[in-house]
Amino acid sequence: MTATTPAPQTGVLQRASRFLAGQLRQIGLFIALIVIVVFFEVATQGITLKPINVSNLVVQNSYILILAIGMVMVIIAGHIDLSVGSVVAFTGAMAGVMITKWGIPWPVAAVLCLVLGALIGCWQGFWIAYFKIPAFIVTLAGMLTFRGLTQITLQNQQISPFPDGFRAIGSGFLPDLGGGVSFVEPLTIVLGVLSAVALIAAGIRGRLVRRRYNVEDEPMPWFVAKTAFTTVLILLVAFLLASYRGTPIVLIILAVLVVAYSAVMARSVFGRHIYAIGGNLNAAALSGVKTQRVTFLLFVNMGVLSALAGLVFTAQLNLANPKAGDGFELDAIAAVFIGGAAVTGGIGRVTGAIIGGLIIGILNNGMSILGVGTEFQSLIKGLVLLAAVAFDVYNKRRSGK
Amino acid sequence: MLADNILEMRSITKSFPGVLALRDVSIDVERGSIHAICGENGAGKSTLMKVLSGVYPHGSYDGEIVFDGESVAFKNINDSEDAGVVIIHQELALSPYLSIAENIFLGNERSRFGFIDWNRTNREAAELLQRVGLNDNPITRISELGVGKQQLVEIAKALSKKVKLLILDEPTAALNDSDSEHLLDLLRQLQKQGITSIIISHKLNEIKAIADAVTIIRDGRNIETLEMDELLGEDRIIRGMVGRDLESRFPDHEPHIGAELLRIEDWTVHHPIDHDRVVVREANLTVREGEIVGIAGLMGAGRTELAMSVFGHSYGVGISGRVLKRGVEVKTNTVSAAIKAGIAYATEDRKRYGLNLIDDIRHNISASALTSLARMGWVNESREVVVAESYRKSMNIKAPTVEAVTGKLSGGNQQKVVLSKWMYANPDVLILDEPTRGIDVGAKYEIYGIINRLADEGKGVIVISSELPELMGICDRIYTLSEGRITAELSREDATAERLMQHMTQEREKDHL
């Protein structure tokens, strides 16, 4: 009775293949991203990976990626948020009114917009968490409500222009330390190298810890290949950005969010509770998880991130527009599901949502360069989403056998 | 000798992977009689009825069924219903937002050219309702009816199918006294109209009142069929139900019982939907340090409801009463308050309420005490792995690493994960609801060992179980629960199966006399 059973000893190859089978979803996602990039690089005769285009890709997708971070958390918990596009528009409109009509300094206005986002999240979170109305309904109502409030706020007029400082949030770059004379911008290269080093260090440290506790099942060659690949990727992007105008400010915002929220989801009590709620709500409640409070905070968080996306979007376009953010919710939701989140909740990752968002962004960008009409863009994005989820379902069924 | 039997089931044997559910069971039911089947939970009653009604199709069992003079081979429920065998399950199968009439003819619609003939539907429904003594309008929605009336609608539905043999599985388990009385009257009336009934019931006074014969099933075998007469006492039936050898293996345990740990006083709980129904009535119980206390009760007695209402008011409304820890009243009105008060509850349904099946062992074990692994809201994952790993070893959870997904573990190993979760929360009192349900014999033995270990650490353990031998084998003291009331408290020495069963089937009326 007391003898412990040793872990079954299997061959190295067998173990490696079993590990890779478990990672199939993430590998598939990465391969899909690469295939799409290579395809467009060839099809656009090299325009896709031109420094200016890579810079644009980052800048023009940043607000969808910010939304996707909040959305993946909501979807992991088993909910949905249809209102984010309208919240983007409303906070953008309020930023416009505060800065240009009321003369509030833009940093103060930006903070007030984030607070407004939190209040919107409180409002929706209350109905969902404590009043028990399905999130689909509450946020559908929110989608209409906040679109209406946007139009009322702007009196159906556009607001423009914004002060330079504010615009930098969306379209600014970190200062060029090369003084504009060097071949590549040095700060960006330094940041790229630093993040690559940080990534390698974190990977090795995690691996050592996991080995110490005997839970490491990732084969060494795979770890090396994966790390080398991401390092090269980071350095390549850094080089391309440095060849243009350097590091976009939104990329810094985005990087901070990705690192912070990945940690929250993987290691914080709050993040764990989100997975627990999405995996089995009843079991979570009976384990003492305060399910209502977690759900409430989740929507507050989504509101803040929507407001941030609204600021970035408004700053980038230098325009507060009653129609802003239309359809953003669908792009964000699609990014999350392409990124491997489960429709039933409990499964999903921030990095997955980011890659999903990049896939959509590159599809948009590549097809625009190729002059594909919006009707075909929509058609192709729809099929990609369906294919991604179908692959998931098929994969799950196969592994279930 | 030449009885006119409407049904003869001969040598029915049915096995599931690893389990022999029915062994050579034979049963004869006389035409026009009311035949009761009784036995403990899990004895095989429902399996037998599923064989009869074609839920388990012909070919998936051995033996022969002769119905109405012919050997039959039902492939599904439709076959058996066409022949006139209708089963009414314990969980009623009505569609709540359709009308009475629509439900009665569901799948059997009164139609012309593909369109529902509403006049005929409602007229015939009204006639059927009259036959079962229900005065409601046939266009009333099912959700507006109480459970008792819904039961009658089920019977009306059965009548619409020209039923010859009506099978009722625990028909009065969810009914109050007057509804039960009405239902039994109805069965007698149907009997006069020539309809034979088989009734599965735990309630011995009901069986005495209504049945012509009773077949007792135990451990998948039919023990005996008794003709009912005035002389047949309930004791006689009870003896048949429990009379198995009690040599099942339990680890030896010397209890070291200390001071009182938990006291539940005047605990009353009402049903969450039917607010007038009392599910637990003025229950009082205590647990002492190092003591293993059993709660015995038949299905529907209120065992789980009692436990879950104490654990963070997770079940029921209108809850009143007091919970005292070491003599001091504690709050248990939310799950986290109950956990903080040192109470843990491991559910009877681990898949639905116990585990996050898509997550791994480690995260499941840490789920209820995650904050103790965290500083400033950040989980110390290294320590989490160490903790999970130590439970994997000490509880002998059979999985290669603690990162194995719990959904892929066997029932016994899943149960060990649930127990680990609650042990790590380090409560003073653990309520274990059916801790060995759906677990093989070897794993059961291990679970009993774990329960003993918990008691030796000075914790109070409450074990809820349907298996009397299990309770008698591991508990120091056993409470019996019947219809939401605690009917007796028996020490280990006094707790015989017969006595327990007597108190478990004890009716309210007797108590008030």
Interface residues (C-beta under 8 A of the other chain):
Chain A: M1 T2 T4 T5 A7 P8 V209 R210 R212 Y213 N214 V215 D217 R267 S268 V269 F270 R272 H273 Y275 A276 G279 N280 N282 A283 A284 A285 L286 S287 G288 V289 K290 A342 G346 I347
Chain B: F311 G312 S314 T334 V335 S336 A338 I339 Y345 T347 R352 Y353 G354 L355 N356 L357 I358 D359 H363 S366 A367 S368 L370 T371 A374 G377 W378 V379 E381 S382 V385 V386 E389 K393 N396 K398 P400 T401 V402 E403 K421 A425 E446 G449
